[in-house]
Amino acid sequence: MQGIIIESISNLYKIAAEKPRKEIYEATARGKFKKEEISPVVGDIVEIEIIEEEKKTAVINKIEERKVYVKRPKLANITQIVFVVSSKDPKPDLLMLDKQLAFAEFLGIKAIIVLNKTDLDKDKQFIHIKDIYEKVGYKVIETEAKSQKGVEDLKQELKDNINAFSGNSGVGKSTLINAIFNTDVTQEGEISKKNKRGKNTTTAIKLYEIDNNTFIADTPGFSTFDISEIESKKLDQYFKEFRENIENCEFVGCTHIKEENCGIKEAISNGIITEERYKRFCKIYEELKEKENRKKW
C-alpha cells in the first residue's frame, strides 16, 4: 500500500494512504533505513505494510525516489512555494524575496508571490512591486487575509500542489492559512492555536489537505532556509530574467559585477532587467561568495 507522510514526530510517521480508501496510519520505519542513513520525511511517498488494521499501525518498507528535497526544514516533494510579502507593517523585504525566488528556481519548483496587507499600503507601493515581478514572469496575487480578499484566487493557484508557505515574521502567513482553511483547521485547532501563540518553537512539520491532492505544509522556520547550496557562480541562472541575456556577455563565467561588455548590464540599460533586481543580485552574490571563502579557510 502506498501513501504520503503527512506528519513526522520523532520516529513516528502519520501516513495518508489512498487505497483501498483514504485512511491515516501511524508508522515506524524499517531499521534498514538507519543503516542506509536515510530518514523518511514529510512529503515522502512511501510503501507501507499494515501491522494492525484496527489500530491503524504500519511499518514503512520503501521510500520512493524524491523529486524535490529541502534540507531545512526537512521536506520532500513540494511542488510550489508561496512567498508571502507584507505590503506594509513590516515593510516588504525584497532582498529576502529574491533569495527565496532564486532558491525555488534552484529546486526547480513553481513560485507564487502573495502581496498581503495591501489595504494598509496607502501609497500603493505594492503596485510597483507587482509590476516588477509580473514582468519577470511570476504569478502575483494581492490579498487582505482578514477580509478574505484574494483568498479564493490563491486557493485556485494551490490546487493539485504540495504547497509550502514562506515569509518573514508578521507578514500574515498564519492569517492567510487559516483563511484558506476557513473553519476546518480552526475547529481542529492545530494551525490556528500554534500560530496565535506567535511561537515557532515546534519542530513538527505537517501537511494539511485542502482537497484531493492539494496540501499545505505547515513549516515552522521555513522563512530562514539557507540558500548556500547555490554556488555564487551559478546564481545568475536562478534569476529568471537574466538567463537569456547571459549569452550576450563577452566573457565565459562573467559575474556581471566588475566585467565590461556584460549582457546583463546591457539588458539593464535596455530596460529588460530592473536596476533594483540587479542590485539585490549583487548583494546575494557577495553573500554567497563570502560564505564560500569562509569554507575554504
Secondary structure as UniProt FT lines:
FT   STRAND          2..9
FT   TURN            10..11
FT   STRAND          12..17
FT   STRAND          23..29
FT   HELIX           32..35
FT   TURN            36..37
FT   TURN            42..43
FT   STRAND          45..52
FT   TURN            53..56
FT   STRAND          57..63
FT   STRAND          69..70
FT   TURN            71..74
FT   STRAND          75..76
FT   STRAND          80..86
FT   HELIX           94..107
FT   STRAND          110..116
FT   HELIX           118..120
FT   TURN            122..123
FT   HELIX           126..136
FT   STRAND          139..142
FT   HELIX           145..147
FT   HELIX           151..158
FT   TURN            159..160
FT   STRAND          162..166
FT   TURN            169..170
FT   HELIX           173..181
FT   TURN            182..183
FT   HELIX           184..188
FT   HELIX           190..197
FT   STRAND          205..211
FT   TURN            212..213
FT   STRAND          214..218
FT   TURN            220..221
FT   HELIX           222..224
FT   TURN            228..229
FT   HELIX           232..238
FT   HELIX           240..242
FT   HELIX           243..246
FT   TURN            247..248
FT   TURN            252..253
FT   HELIX           263..269
FT   TURN            270..271
FT   HELIX           275..296
//
